[in-house]
Amino acid sequence: MPERERLLDFYERMVRCMLWEQKLLRFIDEGKISGFYHAGRGQEGTQVGAVAALGPDDYMMYAHRGCGYMVARGMPMSKLFGDFLANTEGSTRGLGAGIVHIAWPQLGILGQSGTLGGCFPIAAGAALSAKYRGTDQVCLCFFGDGTANRGTFHEAANAASVWKLPVIWLCENNQWAVSVSVREATAVKQIADRAGAYGMPGEVVDGQDVVAVYEAVSRAVERARRGEGPSLIEAMTYRFRGHYEGDPDTYRDREEVERWRKERDPILLLANRLRSEGLASEQDLEQIRARVQREVDEAAEEALGAPMPERERIFEFVTA
């Protein structure tokens, strides 16, 4: 893909992630959706750049930080809205609601484990399946800096290296595990430093630079396809909102938050690059935003119009 088209594709995907989430947050404010939601605003560069490096048949385990992973992968946005609305438009057709229940195997989206850290052995298992079947598939596993301290990470990282499994461990280091700073919870300076203990390459990348993330993950994907085993990539990023919607977020310095929002927004950074290099005008970018907004609005209306599941379906897939 030519450079201009690739960058515009990255921009469109990030804008789609942002606008989809804005619509969901409006639903929450209006009382259409209950329960917790952990916004991903600010981390679009990491999510889009990493997902863009995958092939159509590859696997992905997403983290709980928003739904940019699935939007960037191309999952129908109405299905995502439906899952949060708990109606029949959702990927589970109303049998589950919320982020941890979303899966779309057609695009290799395997879902998320019900507890943080459960993603690691599942991702290793998917990669083992690909190796056993002799395909060139890889599995991309997202996780946060807090989850990196779960024991399952170390178990799965060791097994993946021993068996040279085609898995890419992608740590979204947004520097806060709920309300705990990574500096207070992690002994090493960089989580990627742990890669050496398991005999795999580790790399730290600017998570706000979608192109840098794409290139780093692409290298890891190519390595995995060659049968050389896993890689650990640490994307340095930042969440612009609280841990969850409604979080008072009193534990972070407000100047730090505002600095990241104003100076390190991945969408604005790419827009500035497109304009400065003469690859797109402000009118071009506005047209993309307007078109994506229409797509989001249409998907939301489709999901809102879907019926709730029939009560009898509660016994679906239940065996005696």
C-alpha positions in Angstrom: 0.0 0.0 0.0 1.4 3.5 -0.9 2.5 5.6 2.0 -0.3 8.2 1.7 -3.0 5.6 1.5 -1.6 3.7 4.5 -1.4 6.8 6.7 -4.9 7.9 5.7 -6.1 4.4 6.5 -4.5 4.6 10.0 -6.1 8.0 10.5 -9.5 6.8 9.5 -9.3 3.8 11.8 -8.2 5.9 14.7 -11.1 8.4 14.1 -13.5 5.5 13.9 -12.3 4.1 17.2 -12.7 7.6 18.8 -16.1 8.4 17.4 -17.5 4.9 18.1 -16.5 5.3 21.8 -17.9 8.9 21.9 -21.3 7.4 20.9 -21.1 4.7 23.5 -20.3 7.2 26.2 -23.3 9.2 25.2 -25.4 6.0 25.6 -24.0 5.6 29.1 -24.8 9.2 30.0 -28.4 8.7 28.7 -28.9 5.6 30.8 -29.2 3.3 27.8 -26.2 1.2 29.0 -25.3 0.1 32.6 -22.2 -1.4 34.0 -18.6 -0.5 33.8 -16.8 0.8 30.7 -13.0 1.4 30.5 -12.5 4.1 27.8 -9.6 3.7 25.5 -9.3 7.4 24.4 -5.6 8.2 24.0 -4.5 4.7 23.1 -5.8 4.6 19.5 -2.3 4.7 18.1 -1.2 1.6 19.8 -4.4 -0.3 19.1 -4.7 0.6 15.4 -1.0 0.3 14.6 -0.8 -3.2 16.1 -4.0 -4.5 14.6 -3.0 -3.2 11.1 0.0 -5.4 11.1 -2.1 -8.6 11.3 -3.2 -10.6 8.3 -6.9 -11.5 7.8 -6.5 -15.0 9.3 -4.5 -14.1 12.4 -5.8 -14.2 16.0 -6.2 -11.5 18.5 -6.8 -11.3 22.2 -7.9 -7.8 23.2 -7.5 -6.0 26.5 -10.3 -4.2 28.5 -9.1 -0.7 27.5 -12.0 0.3 25.2 -13.1 -1.3 22.0 -10.6 0.2 19.6 -9.1 -3.2 19.0 -12.3 -4.6 17.5 -13.2 -1.4 15.6 -9.8 -1.3 14.1 -10.0 -5.0 13.1 -13.2 -4.3 11.2 -15.8 -5.9 13.4 -19.3 -4.4 12.6 -19.8 -1.5 14.8 -23.5 -2.3 15.2 -22.5 -5.7 16.7 -20.4 -3.9 19.3 -23.2 -1.5 20.2 -25.6 -4.5 20.5 -23.3 -6.3 22.9 -23.4 -3.3 25.3 -27.1 -2.9 24.8 -27.5 -6.6 25.5 -29.8 -7.1 22.6 -29.9 -9.5 19.6 -27.8 -7.3 17.4 -24.7 -8.1 19.6 -22.1 -10.7 18.7 -23.6 -13.0 21.4 -27.2 -12.2 20.3 -28.1 -11.1 23.7 -26.6 -13.9 25.7 -23.9 -11.7 27.2 -23.4 -8.0 27.6 -20.3 -5.9 28.0 -16.8 -5.9 26.8 -15.6 -9.3 28.2 -18.2 -11.1 26.2 -17.4 -9.8 22.8 -15.9 -12.2 20.2 -15.9 -12.3 16.5 -14.1 -15.4 15.2 -14.7 -14.4 11.6 -11.9 -11.9 12.1 -9.9 -13.9 14.6 -11.1 -11.9 17.6 -11.0 -14.5 20.3 -12.5 -12.3 23.0 -11.1 -11.4 26.4 -10.8 -13.5 29.5 -13.1 -12.9 32.4 -10.1 -12.0 34.7 -7.0 -10.0 33.9 -4.2 -12.3 33.0 -6.3 -15.1 31.6 -5.5 -13.9 28.1 -1.9 -15.1 28.2 -2.5 -18.9 28.2 -5.4 -18.5 25.8 -3.2 -16.6 23.3 -0.4 -19.2 23.7 -2.9 -21.9 23.0 -4.1 -20.2 19.9 -0.5 -19.9 18.7 0.1 -23.5 19.6 -2.9 -24.5 17.5 -1.5 -22.6 14.5 1.8 -24.3 14.8 0.3 -27.7 15.3 -1.8 -27.3 12.2 1.1 -26.0 10.2 -0.5 -22.6 9.2 1.3 -19.3 9.2 -1.2 -17.7 11.6 0.0 -15.6 14.5 -1.7 -14.4 17.7 -1.5 -10.9 18.9 -2.1 -10.5 22.7 -2.8 -7.1 24.2 -2.4 -6.5 27.9 -1.7 -3.6 30.3 1.2 -2.8 32.5 -0.7 -3.9 35.6 -1.6 -7.2 34.0 2.0 -7.8 33.1 2.6 -8.6 36.8 0.2 -11.5 36.8 1.7 -15.0 37.1 0.1 -16.2 34.0 2.2 -13.8 31.9 5.4 -15.4 33.0 4.1 -18.9 32.6 2.8 -18.3 29.1 5.9 -16.2 28.1 8.2 -19.1 29.1 6.1 -21.8 27.3 5.8 -19.7 24.2 9.6 -19.2 24.0 10.3 -22.9 24.7 8.0 -24.0 22.0 8.7 -21.1 19.7 5.0 -20.2 19.4 3.9 -17.5 16.9 2.6 -15.1 19.5 3.2 -11.3 19.9 2.9 -10.0 23.4 1.8 -6.4 23.2 1.9 -4.4 26.5 0.0 -1.2 26.4 1.9 0.6 29.1 -0.5 3.5 29.9 1.5 4.0 33.2 -1.5 3.4 35.5 -2.9 0.1 36.7 -6.3 1.4 37.9 -4.9 3.9 40.5 -1.4 2.5 40.9 1.5 4.0 39.0 3.7 1.5 37.1 6.7 3.0 38.9 5.3 1.8 42.2 4.3 -1.7 41.1 7.0 -2.9 38.6 10.7 -3.5 39.6 12.2 -3.2 36.1 12.5 0.2 34.3 10.7 -1.2 31.2 8.4 -4.2 31.0 10.1 -5.1 27.7 13.3 -5.7 29.7 11.7 -9.0 30.9 11.9 -10.4 27.4 15.6 -11.5 27.9 14.6 -13.8 30.7 12.6 -15.8 28.3 14.9 -15.7 25.3 12.8 -13.5 23.1 13.4 -10.0 21.7 11.9 -7.0 23.6 11.3 -3.6 22.2 9.9 -0.3 23.6 8.0 1.8 21.1 6.2 5.2 21.2 2.6 4.1 21.5 1.3 7.5 20.4 3.0 7.0 17.0 0.7 4.7 15.0 3.4 4.2 12.3 6.1 3.2 14.8 3.7 0.7 16.5 2.8 -0.7 13.1 6.4 -1.2 12.1 7.4 -2.8 15.4 4.5 -5.2 15.4 5.1 -6.0 11.7 8.6 -7.1 12.5 7.4 -9.3 15.3 4.7 -10.8 13.0 7.3 -11.6 10.3 9.6 -13.2 12.9 6.8 -15.3 14.2 5.7 -16.4 10.7 9.3 -17.5 10.1 9.0 -19.9 13.1 11.4 -17.9 15.3 9.0 -17.6 18.2 7.4 -14.8 20.3 8.3 -11.2 20.8 7.5 -8.7 23.6 6.6 -5.1 22.6 6.0 -2.4 25.1 4.0 0.6 23.7 4.3 3.6 25.9 0.9 5.3 25.9 -1.6 7.0 28.1 -5.3 6.9 28.9 -7.0 10.3 28.6 -9.9 9.3 30.8 -10.3 7.7 34.2 -9.9 3.9 34.7 -13.7 3.6 34.3 -16.5 5.9 33.4 -17.3 7.7 36.7 -13.8 7.3 38.1 -13.0 10.6 40.0 -9.4 10.1 38.8 -8.0 12.0 41.8 -4.8 9.9 41.9 -3.2 11.5 38.7 -1.7 14.9 38.4 -4.0 17.1 36.3 -1.1 18.8 34.5 0.2 15.4 33.4 -3.1 14.4 32.0 -3.6 17.7 30.2 -0.1 17.6 28.8 -0.7 14.2 27.2 -4.1 15.3 25.8 -2.7 18.4 24.2 0.7 17.3 23.1 0.5 13.5 22.7 -2.9 12.8 21.1 -2.2 10.0 18.5 -4.9 11.2 16.2 -3.7 14.8 16.3 -0.1 13.8 15.8 -0.9 11.9 12.7 -3.2 14.6 11.4 -0.3 17.1 11.8 2.0 14.8 9.9 -0.4 14.4 7.0 -0.8 18.1 6.7 2.8 19.0 7.2 4.0 16.5 4.5 1.3 17.6 2.1 -0.4 14.3 2.1 -3.8 15.6 3.1 -5.6 18.9 3.6 -7.8 19.9 6.5 -10.7 19.5 4.2 -9.6 15.9 3.4 -9.4 15.0 7.1 -12.8 16.7 7.8 -14.4 14.6 5.1 -13.1 11.5 6.6 -14.4 12.5 10.1 -17.8 13.3 8.6 -18.1 10.1 6.7 -17.0 8.0 9.7 -19.5 9.9 12.0 -22.3 8.9 9.6 -21.2 5.3 9.7 -21.1 5.3 13.5 -24.6 7.0 13.7 -26.1 4.4 11.3 -24.5 1.5 13.3 -25.9 3.0 16.6 -29.4 3.3 15.1 -29.3 -0.3 13.9 -28.3 -1.6 17.3 -30.9 0.6 19.1 -33.6 -0.9 16.9 -32.8 -4.5 17.7 -35.1 -6.5 20.0 -34.1 -7.9 23.4 -33.6 -11.7 23.5 -36.5 -13.9 24.4 -36.5 -15.1 28.0 -36.4 -18.8 26.8 -33.0 -18.3 25.4 -31.5 -18.2 28.8 -31.3 -22.0 28.6 -29.6 -22.0 25.2 -26.4 -24.0 25.2 -27.3 -25.4 28.7 -27.1 -29.1 28.9 -28.4 -31.4 31.6 
